[in-house]
């Protein structure tokens, strides 16, 4: 058991109550709607098992902890968090964060802990929880941007 960070398929996004609400929130920021993930987007799944305390502390030191409140990561560039009036798996609202902003936020942390820029994608087998979470969120942001798909927690 545990929490997984996974991508949302095109079919599931088309049925997701967040999709039209996100488009409305983006329009309110004078941004175009998010078209949804392509049908050919690759899969992303990683289990969040180790303690996140050290990682959360490091994010706070880098003034980059805002994304930790997100329950949905989308490949759309916008500042801050967007709250959608749709329950997520872990809260009564869905909080959305930009994958572009996540990648930018995690970059200095990755540099500090020595995560290589060419870290291979795929399941992570890293023993240190801090390194694990830095690599996880770096790979998650890259996956979202590369494949144009949103990510959520289940």
C-alpha positions as CSV (number, residue, x, y, z in Angstrom):
1,X,0.0,0.0,0.0
2,X,1.1,3.6,-0.4
3,X,0.6,6.6,-2.5
4,X,1.6,6.5,-6.2
5,X,2.2,9.4,-8.6
6,X,0.8,8.4,-12.0
7,X,0.0,9.9,-15.3
8,X,-3.6,10.3,-16.4
9,X,-4.5,8.8,-19.8
10,X,-6.2,10.6,-22.6
11,X,-9.4,8.6,-22.1
12,X,-9.5,9.3,-18.4
13,X,-8.7,13.0,-18.8
14,X,-11.6,13.3,-21.2
15,X,-13.9,12.0,-18.5
16,X,-12.2,13.9,-15.6
17,X,-14.3,16.6,-13.9
18,X,-11.1,18.7,-13.6
19,X,-10.6,19.1,-17.3
20,X,-13.3,21.8,-18.0
21,X,-12.6,23.5,-14.7
22,X,-8.9,23.7,-15.4
23,X,-9.7,25.3,-18.8
24,X,-11.9,27.9,-17.1
25,X,-9.1,28.7,-14.6
26,X,-6.6,29.0,-17.4
27,X,-8.9,31.3,-19.4
28,X,-9.2,33.5,-16.3
29,X,-5.4,33.8,-16.5
30,X,-5.6,34.6,-20.2
31,X,-4.0,31.3,-21.1
32,X,-5.3,28.8,-23.7
33,X,-7.1,25.6,-22.6
34,X,-5.1,22.5,-22.0
35,X,-5.9,20.1,-24.8
36,X,-5.4,17.0,-22.7
37,X,-2.8,14.3,-23.1
38,X,-2.2,12.6,-26.4
39,X,-3.5,9.1,-26.8
40,X,0.1,7.9,-27.2
41,X,1.5,9.3,-23.9
42,X,3.8,7.0,-22.1
43,X,3.1,5.6,-18.6
44,X,4.5,7.1,-15.4
45,X,4.1,5.4,-12.0
46,X,6.2,5.7,-8.9
47,X,5.4,4.8,-5.3
48,X,6.0,7.5,-2.7
49,X,7.1,5.4,0.3
50,X,10.1,6.9,2.1
51,X,9.6,9.8,4.5
52,X,9.5,13.2,2.7
53,X,10.6,15.3,5.7
54,X,14.2,16.0,4.5
55,X,12.9,16.7,1.0
56,X,10.2,19.1,2.2
57,X,12.8,20.9,4.3
58,X,15.1,21.3,1.4
59,X,12.2,22.5,-0.8
60,X,11.4,25.1,1.8
61,X,15.0,26.2,2.0
62,X,15.0,26.8,-1.8
63,X,11.6,28.6,-1.6
64,X,10.2,25.8,-3.8
65,X,7.7,24.0,-1.5
66,X,4.5,25.3,-3.2
67,X,4.3,22.2,-5.5
68,X,4.1,19.9,-2.5
69,X,0.5,21.1,-2.0
70,X,-0.5,20.1,-5.5
71,X,-2.6,17.0,-6.3
72,X,-2.5,17.5,-10.1
73,X,0.6,18.4,-12.2
74,X,-0.2,19.6,-15.7
75,X,2.1,20.5,-18.7
76,X,0.9,24.1,-18.8
77,X,3.0,27.0,-17.8
78,X,1.3,29.2,-15.1
79,X,2.4,30.8,-11.8
80,X,1.2,29.6,-8.5
81,X,-1.4,27.0,-7.7
82,X,-4.9,26.6,-9.2
83,X,-7.6,25.3,-7.0
84,X,-10.4,23.4,-8.7
85,X,-13.7,22.6,-6.9
86,X,-13.4,18.9,-7.5
87,X,-12.4,16.4,-4.8
88,X,-9.0,14.8,-5.3
89,X,-8.1,11.4,-3.8
90,X,-6.7,13.1,-0.7
91,X,-8.6,16.4,-0.3
92,X,-11.9,18.1,-1.0
93,X,-10.4,20.2,-3.8
94,X,-7.9,19.5,-6.6
95,X,-4.9,21.7,-6.4
96,X,-3.0,22.1,-9.8
97,X,0.6,23.0,-10.4
98,X,2.6,23.6,-13.6
99,X,5.0,20.9,-14.7
100,X,7.2,23.7,-16.2
101,X,7.4,25.4,-12.8
102,X,8.0,22.1,-11.0
103,X,11.0,21.4,-13.3
104,X,12.3,24.9,-12.6
105,X,11.8,24.6,-8.9
106,X,13.4,21.2,-8.6
107,X,16.5,22.1,-10.8
108,X,18.6,23.9,-8.1
109,X,17.7,21.2,-5.6
110,X,18.8,18.5,-8.0
111,X,22.0,20.3,-8.6
112,X,22.6,20.6,-4.8
113,X,22.1,16.8,-4.2
114,X,24.0,15.8,-7.4
115,X,21.2,14.4,-9.5
116,X,22.6,14.0,-13.0
117,X,20.7,15.8,-15.8
118,X,20.6,12.6,-17.8
119,X,19.1,10.4,-15.1
120,X,17.5,7.5,-16.9
121,X,13.7,7.4,-16.7
122,X,11.9,4.5,-15.1
123,X,11.3,3.2,-11.6
124,X,13.7,4.6,-9.1
125,X,15.9,2.4,-6.9
126,X,17.6,5.1,-4.8
127,X,18.3,4.4,-1.1
128,X,18.5,7.9,0.2
129,X,14.9,9.4,0.6
130,X,16.0,12.9,-0.2
131,X,17.7,11.8,-3.5
132,X,14.7,9.6,-4.3
133,X,12.2,12.5,-4.1
134,X,14.4,15.0,-5.9
135,X,14.8,12.5,-8.8
136,X,11.1,11.5,-8.6
137,X,9.8,15.0,-9.0
138,X,12.4,15.8,-11.7
139,X,11.4,12.8,-13.7
140,X,7.7,13.5,-13.1
141,X,8.0,17.0,-14.5
142,X,10.1,15.8,-17.4
143,X,7.6,13.1,-18.2
144,X,4.6,15.4,-18.0
145,X,6.3,17.9,-20.4
146,X,7.7,15.2,-22.8
147,X,4.4,13.4,-23.2
148,X,2.0,16.3,-22.6
149,X,0.2,14.4,-19.9
150,X,-1.0,15.3,-16.4
151,X,0.1,13.5,-13.3
152,X,-1.9,12.8,-10.1
153,X,-1.7,10.9,-6.9
154,X,-3.6,7.6,-6.3
